[in-house]
């Protein structure tokens, strides 16, 4: 299958959705470094996602009338219903699946599209589920 290149906004959104599948998601674990993005690109992507209603409660710090945030806090950030519906539609996910079931599907779909970084993130979520069920 041909590798499909993602823009930063969708990379961050899919990472949010993947993290959201955990019983106790920690959105602040989603960082520019973990997604191999520059801090500026990551911050703008988070700002766009919040402006578009896909996530909420991200805190943006701006200075000197700059339109782009210089820092982002995701401690209290979460997905909105609109964000969940958008991702599930894009990735053809079924709403009835469990968190681990969705994470397994995500790992397969991400790997099939050549999105290795996101596939690794989904695999980590699956691993965390397996650890908590020992």
N, C-alpha and C positions, 0 to 999 in steps of 0.2 A: 504494500500500500504506500502511496506517495505521502511524504511528510508534508503536513499542512502547517504553515507558520502562523502563530497566534500573535495578536497585538498585546501590548502590556495590559490593557484594561481587561481583556478576556482571560489572560493568564491569572491576574489577581482574582477575578471573579470566580474562576474554576477552583482556585486554591481555597477561597472562602467556602465554596460549596462543599469541597472535600473535607475541610476542617469541621464544617457544620454537622457532618455525619457522626462525629464522636458523641458519646454520652455527655462529656464535659468538654466542649470545644474551647480552645484558647486562640482567638483570632489574632492576638498579639504575637503568636508564633509565626504568623505570615509576615515576612519582612522582605525588603528589597534584596538582601543578601540571599535569603532562602530561595528566592525566585530568579536569581541571577539578573536583576535589573538595577539600573542606577537609582540612587535615592530619589533624584528629581523625577524620573519617569514613574517610579513606584508611587510617589506622593500624588502626582497628577492623576494617575490611574485610579487611586483610591478616591480622590476628590470627584472625578467623573462618575464613578460608581455611586457615590453618595448623591450627587446632583441628579442622577438619572433614576434614583429611587430603588436601586438594587441592594444597597446596604444602608445601615443607619448607625448612628452613634459613634462614628469615627470623629476624632477631634483633630481639626486642622489648625496649625499655627502659621500665621502669615506675618510678614514684616514689611515695612516701607512701601505700603500700597502695592505690593507684589500680588499679581493675580494667582500665582501658584503657591501652594503651601510649602514651607521650608521643613516642616516636621509634621508627622502624623502619628496619632496614638490610636491603636485599635483595641485597647483594653476592654472597652465596653461595646465594641462594634459587633453587629450581627447582620444576618441576611434579612431582607424583607420578603414578604410573600411574593411580591413581583419579581424579586431577584431569583427566588427558588423556582418559580414557574418558568422564568426565562431560561435558566440553565437546564432544567428538566426537559423543556421543549427542544432546546438546541442539541442536547445529548441524547434525546429520545429515552428519557428515564421514566420509569413508572412510579407513581406516587406511593403505591402500597408496599414497596420494598423496605426492609429494615435498613438501619444505618450501615451495618456490615455488608449487607447485600448490595446496597448502592455503592459502597466503597469498592467492592469487587468488580462491579460493572464499570465504575470509573477507571480502575486500573487497566482493565482490558481496552476500554475505548481510548484512553489516553495513549497507551502503548501502541495501539493500532494506527493512531494518527501521527505517531512519531513524537509525541509530547512527553519525552522521557522524564523531565523534571516533575511534571504533574503525576505521571505514573508512579514515580518513586514516592511522592507525597501520599498518594492513595494506598500504596503498599505499607507505608508507615502507619496509616490509620487502621488498616487491616491487622497489622501486627499488634497495635495497642488494644484492639478488640480481643484478639486471641490471648494476650497477657491478662486482661481483666477477667477472662472467663476460665482461668486455670483453677 
